Amino acid sequence: MTPEAVVQIIRECLMTTFWLAAPLLAIGFIAGIVISLIQIATSMQDTAFSTVPRLIAFLLGLLIMMPWMLKKLCAYAAMILGDLGRYAH
């Protein structure tokens, strides 16, 4: 296996990880900004008020994005396992 092939495999792995994590991170970022704005507007500094809605946003985002994430992950696994013979050399 050439160093270029190893770099390509690692690159594909990191890009797949990025695309799987990016939507949930964006949801958490947007939920955090909205909750912070609400806390600033109401002068409420309760930690449960900032944590619970963010967790609910993550859960809903995960439930909505799960089919797409599984499809992307299965495509990556099929690509890696499909080329398994090429990696043995």
MARLUMLO-894753 format. One record per residue (C-alpha): x, y, z; residue number from 1. Coordinates in pm, 1 decimal, always signed. Example, Ala and Ser with C-alpha at 12.3 -4.5 7.8 and 13.67 -1.06 7.14 Angstrom:
% MARLUMLO-894753
- +1230.0 / -450.0 / +780.0 / 1
- +1367.0 / -106.0 / +714.0 / 2
This chain:
% MARLUMLO-894753
- +0.0 / +0.0 / +0.0 / 1
- +141.8 / +334.8 / -99.3 / 2
- +157.8 / +636.5 / +130.9 / 3
- -79.5 / +818.9 / -105.4 / 4
- -340.2 / +546.1 / -59.1 / 5
- -309.1 / +568.9 / +319.0 / 6
- -346.1 / +946.4 / +304.9 / 7
- -654.1 / +907.6 / +83.7 / 8
- -813.8 / +658.5 / +326.1 / 9
- -747.0 / +884.3 / +624.4 / 10
- -877.5 / +1184.5 / +431.0 / 11
- -1200.4 / +1001.0 / +344.9 / 12
- -1237.6 / +892.0 / +707.1 / 13
- -1193.4 / +1246.5 / +837.4 / 14
- -1428.8 / +1395.2 / +578.5 / 15
- -1695.8 / +1137.2 / +661.5 / 16
- -1653.9 / +1216.9 / +1030.3 / 17
- -1683.3 / +1588.2 / +955.6 / 18
- -2001.4 / +1546.5 / +751.7 / 19
- -2156.5 / +1324.1 / +1018.7 / 20
- -2075.3 / +1563.8 / +1303.9 / 21
- -2134.8 / +1898.4 / +1130.6 / 22
- -2518.4 / +1899.3 / +1136.7 / 23
- -2535.7 / +1815.1 / +1507.1 / 24
- -2269.7 / +2071.3 / +1592.0 / 25
- -2459.6 / +2333.9 / +1392.2 / 26
- -2781.7 / +2246.7 / +1574.4 / 27
- -2605.1 / +2276.9 / +1909.4 / 28
- -2448.7 / +2608.3 / +1808.9 / 29
- -2778.9 / +2757.2 / +1693.2 / 30
- -2964.2 / +2627.2 / +2000.0 / 31
- -2693.8 / +2771.5 / +2225.5 / 32
- -2716.4 / +3113.5 / +2060.7 / 33
- -3097.2 / +3118.0 / +2083.8 / 34
- -3094.8 / +3009.1 / +2448.4 / 35
- -2828.4 / +3267.9 / +2531.5 / 36
- -3032.7 / +3542.4 / +2366.1 / 37
- -3340.6 / +3436.4 / +2561.3 / 38
- -3138.8 / +3434.7 / +2883.7 / 39
- -3003.8 / +3780.9 / +2809.9 / 40
- -3350.7 / +3914.9 / +2729.1 / 41
- -3510.8 / +3767.1 / +3042.1 / 42
- -3210.4 / +3801.4 / +3276.4 / 43
- -3256.2 / +3436.2 / +3371.0 / 44
- -2926.0 / +3265.7 / +3455.1 / 45
- -3047.7 / +2918.7 / +3548.5 / 46
- -2815.7 / +2643.0 / +3423.2 / 47
- -3102.9 / +2397.3 / +3375.1 / 48
- -3269.1 / +2648.0 / +3142.8 / 49
- -2962.1 / +2649.5 / +2919.3 / 50
- -2889.3 / +2276.1 / +2933.0 / 51
- -3228.1 / +2109.9 / +2885.7 / 52
- -3334.0 / +2288.7 / +2563.0 / 53
- -2990.4 / +2227.4 / +2412.7 / 54
- -3013.7 / +1855.5 / +2492.0 / 55
- -3364.4 / +1843.1 / +2345.6 / 56
- -3237.4 / +2016.7 / +2029.9 / 57
- -2955.2 / +1761.6 / +2000.0 / 58
- -3197.6 / +1472.7 / +2048.7 / 59
- -3443.4 / +1603.3 / +1789.4 / 60
- -3159.4 / +1675.0 / +1547.0 / 61
- -3020.1 / +1326.4 / +1598.7 / 62
- -3361.1 / +1167.6 / +1540.8 / 63
- -3420.4 / +1371.2 / +1225.3 / 64
- -3069.1 / +1327.2 / +1085.8 / 65
- -3023.6 / +960.1 / +1181.3 / 66
- -3141.4 / +806.3 / +849.1 / 67
- -2909.7 / +1034.1 / +649.5 / 68
- -2620.6 / +971.3 / +888.6 / 69
- -2666.6 / +593.5 / +871.4 / 70
- -2683.9 / +602.9 / +492.4 / 71
- -2361.0 / +804.2 / +474.9 / 72
- -2187.4 / +576.6 / +727.2 / 73
- -2299.1 / +260.2 / +546.2 / 74
- -2175.6 / +400.9 / +213.6 / 75
- -1836.4 / +472.8 / +370.7 / 76
- -1816.3 / +125.1 / +527.2 / 77
- -1912.9 / -38.1 / +196.3 / 78
- -1645.4 / +163.6 / +17.2 / 79
- -1375.1 / +64.9 / +267.7 / 80
- -1476.6 / -300.3 / +286.3 / 81
- -1528.3 / -320.8 / -90.0 / 82
- -1164.4 / -225.4 / -148.7 / 83
- -1032.5 / -458.4 / +120.2 / 84
- -842.2 / -671.8 / -130.2 / 85
- -654.3 / -366.4 / -253.1 / 86
- -531.1 / -289.8 / +98.8 / 87
- -378.9 / -637.3 / +147.9 / 88
- -95.2 / -579.0 / -96.0 / 89
